[in-house]
């Protein structure tokens, strides 16, 4: 298991971590080596 580090910069950001967001992130991860951040729709609320 990887350590949980705070990601401060991402090449690709996906807002909305539902089925579609997860699917998009998965497909992008297979096609690119860029860093991908998937977050909830409520971007003004903390992620923890």
Phi and psi in radians as a Rosetta constraint file:
Dihedral C 1 N 2 CA 2 C 2 CIRCULARHARMONIC -1.341 0.35
Dihedral N 2 CA 2 C 2 N 3 CIRCULARHARMONIC 2.631 0.35
Dihedral C 2 N 3 CA 3 C 3 CIRCULARHARMONIC -1.244 0.35
Dihedral N 3 CA 3 C 3 N 4 CIRCULARHARMONIC 2.617 0.35
Dihedral C 3 N 4 CA 4 C 4 CIRCULARHARMONIC -1.551 0.35
Dihedral N 4 CA 4 C 4 N 5 CIRCULARHARMONIC 1.862 0.35
Dihedral C 4 N 5 CA 5 C 5 CIRCULARHARMONIC -1.939 0.35
Dihedral N 5 CA 5 C 5 N 6 CIRCULARHARMONIC 2.593 0.35
Dihedral C 5 N 6 CA 6 C 6 CIRCULARHARMONIC -1.321 0.35
Dihedral N 6 CA 6 C 6 N 7 CIRCULARHARMONIC 2.261 0.35
Dihedral C 6 N 7 CA 7 C 7 CIRCULARHARMONIC -1.550 0.35
Dihedral N 7 CA 7 C 7 N 8 CIRCULARHARMONIC 2.102 0.35
Dihedral C 7 N 8 CA 8 C 8 CIRCULARHARMONIC -1.774 0.35
Dihedral N 8 CA 8 C 8 N 9 CIRCULARHARMONIC -0.256 0.35
Dihedral C 8 N 9 CA 9 C 9 CIRCULARHARMONIC -2.603 0.35
Dihedral N 9 CA 9 C 9 N 10 CIRCULARHARMONIC 2.391 0.35
Dihedral C 9 N 10 CA 10 C 10 CIRCULARHARMONIC -2.384 0.35
Dihedral N 10 CA 10 C 10 N 11 CIRCULARHARMONIC 2.567 0.35
Dihedral C 10 N 11 CA 11 C 11 CIRCULARHARMONIC -1.317 0.35
Dihedral N 11 CA 11 C 11 N 12 CIRCULARHARMONIC -0.628 0.35
Dihedral C 11 N 12 CA 12 C 12 CIRCULARHARMONIC -2.259 0.35
Dihedral N 12 CA 12 C 12 N 13 CIRCULARHARMONIC 2.279 0.35
Dihedral C 12 N 13 CA 13 C 13 CIRCULARHARMONIC -2.088 0.35
Dihedral N 13 CA 13 C 13 N 14 CIRCULARHARMONIC 2.255 0.35
Dihedral C 13 N 14 CA 14 C 14 CIRCULARHARMONIC -2.011 0.35
Dihedral N 14 CA 14 C 14 N 15 CIRCULARHARMONIC 2.089 0.35
Dihedral C 14 N 15 CA 15 C 15 CIRCULARHARMONIC -1.691 0.35
Dihedral N 15 CA 15 C 15 N 16 CIRCULARHARMONIC 2.092 0.35
Dihedral C 15 N 16 CA 16 C 16 CIRCULARHARMONIC 1.953 0.35
Dihedral N 16 CA 16 C 16 N 17 CIRCULARHARMONIC 1.851 0.35
Dihedral C 16 N 17 CA 17 C 17 CIRCULARHARMONIC -1.778 0.35
Dihedral N 17 CA 17 C 17 N 18 CIRCULARHARMONIC 0.496 0.35
Dihedral C 17 N 18 CA 18 C 18 CIRCULARHARMONIC -1.363 0.35
Dihedral N 18 CA 18 C 18 N 19 CIRCULARHARMONIC -2.803 0.35
Dihedral C 18 N 19 CA 19 C 19 CIRCULARHARMONIC -1.067 0.35
Dihedral N 19 CA 19 C 19 N 20 CIRCULARHARMONIC -0.777 0.35
Dihedral C 19 N 20 CA 20 C 20 CIRCULARHARMONIC -1.167 0.35
Dihedral N 20 CA 20 C 20 N 21 CIRCULARHARMONIC -0.762 0.35
Dihedral C 20 N 21 CA 21 C 21 CIRCULARHARMONIC -1.087 0.35
Dihedral N 21 CA 21 C 21 N 22 CIRCULARHARMONIC -0.734 0.35
Dihedral C 21 N 22 CA 22 C 22 CIRCULARHARMONIC -1.153 0.35
Dihedral N 22 CA 22 C 22 N 23 CIRCULARHARMONIC -0.691 0.35
Dihedral C 22 N 23 CA 23 C 23 CIRCULARHARMONIC -1.143 0.35
Dihedral N 23 CA 23 C 23 N 24 CIRCULARHARMONIC -0.759 0.35
Dihedral C 23 N 24 CA 24 C 24 CIRCULARHARMONIC -1.090 0.35
Dihedral N 24 CA 24 C 24 N 25 CIRCULARHARMONIC -0.777 0.35
Dihedral C 24 N 25 CA 25 C 25 CIRCULARHARMONIC -1.077 0.35
Dihedral N 25 CA 25 C 25 N 26 CIRCULARHARMONIC -0.737 0.35
Dihedral C 25 N 26 CA 26 C 26 CIRCULARHARMONIC -1.082 0.35
Dihedral N 26 CA 26 C 26 N 27 CIRCULARHARMONIC -0.846 0.35
Dihedral C 26 N 27 CA 27 C 27 CIRCULARHARMONIC -1.121 0.35
Dihedral N 27 CA 27 C 27 N 28 CIRCULARHARMONIC -0.702 0.35
Dihedral C 27 N 28 CA 28 C 28 CIRCULARHARMONIC -1.132 0.35
Dihedral N 28 CA 28 C 28 N 29 CIRCULARHARMONIC -0.677 0.35
Dihedral C 28 N 29 CA 29 C 29 CIRCULARHARMONIC -1.140 0.35
Dihedral N 29 CA 29 C 29 N 30 CIRCULARHARMONIC -0.479 0.35
Dihedral C 29 N 30 CA 30 C 30 CIRCULARHARMONIC -1.362 0.35
Dihedral N 30 CA 30 C 30 N 31 CIRCULARHARMONIC -0.387 0.35
Dihedral C 30 N 31 CA 31 C 31 CIRCULARHARMONIC -1.819 0.35
Dihedral N 31 CA 31 C 31 N 32 CIRCULARHARMONIC -0.248 0.35
Dihedral C 31 N 32 CA 32 C 32 CIRCULARHARMONIC -2.491 0.35
Dihedral N 32 CA 32 C 32 N 33 CIRCULARHARMONIC 2.807 0.35
Dihedral C 32 N 33 CA 33 C 33 CIRCULARHARMONIC -1.833 0.35
Dihedral N 33 CA 33 C 33 N 34 CIRCULARHARMONIC 0.236 0.35
Dihedral C 33 N 34 CA 34 C 34 CIRCULARHARMONIC -1.298 0.35
Dihedral N 34 CA 34 C 34 N 35 CIRCULARHARMONIC 2.727 0.35
Dihedral C 34 N 35 CA 35 C 35 CIRCULARHARMONIC -1.346 0.35
Dihedral N 35 CA 35 C 35 N 36 CIRCULARHARMONIC 2.408 0.35
Dihedral C 35 N 36 CA 36 C 36 CIRCULARHARMONIC -2.158 0.35
Dihedral N 36 CA 36 C 36 N 37 CIRCULARHARMONIC 2.259 0.35
Dihedral C 36 N 37 CA 37 C 37 CIRCULARHARMONIC -1.991 0.35
Dihedral N 37 CA 37 C 37 N 38 CIRCULARHARMONIC 2.175 0.35
Dihedral C 37 N 38 CA 38 C 38 CIRCULARHARMONIC -1.973 0.35
Dihedral N 38 CA 38 C 38 N 39 CIRCULARHARMONIC 2.146 0.35
Dihedral C 38 N 39 CA 39 C 39 CIRCULARHARMONIC -2.288 0.35
Dihedral N 39 CA 39 C 39 N 40 CIRCULARHARMONIC 2.949 0.35
Dihedral C 39 N 40 CA 40 C 40 CIRCULARHARMONIC -1.237 0.35
Dihedral N 40 CA 40 C 40 N 41 CIRCULARHARMONIC 2.886 0.35
Dihedral C 40 N 41 CA 41 C 41 CIRCULARHARMONIC -1.133 0.35
Dihedral N 41 CA 41 C 41 N 42 CIRCULARHARMONIC -0.575 0.35
Dihedral C 41 N 42 CA 42 C 42 CIRCULARHARMONIC -1.367 0.35
Dihedral N 42 CA 42 C 42 N 43 CIRCULARHARMONIC 1.413 0.35
Dihedral C 42 N 43 CA 43 C 43 CIRCULARHARMONIC -1.276 0.35
Dihedral N 43 CA 43 C 43 N 44 CIRCULARHARMONIC -0.288 0.35
Dihedral C 43 N 44 CA 44 C 44 CIRCULARHARMONIC -1.504 0.35
Dihedral N 44 CA 44 C 44 N 45 CIRCULARHARMONIC -0.129 0.35
Dihedral C 44 N 45 CA 45 C 45 CIRCULARHARMONIC -1.729 0.35
Dihedral N 45 CA 45 C 45 N 46 CIRCULARHARMONIC 2.597 0.35
Dihedral C 45 N 46 CA 46 C 46 CIRCULARHARMONIC -1.125 0.35
Dihedral N 46 CA 46 C 46 N 47 CIRCULARHARMONIC 2.636 0.35
Dihedral C 46 N 47 CA 47 C 47 CIRCULARHARMONIC -1.408 0.35
Dihedral N 47 CA 47 C 47 N 48 CIRCULARHARMONIC -0.142 0.35
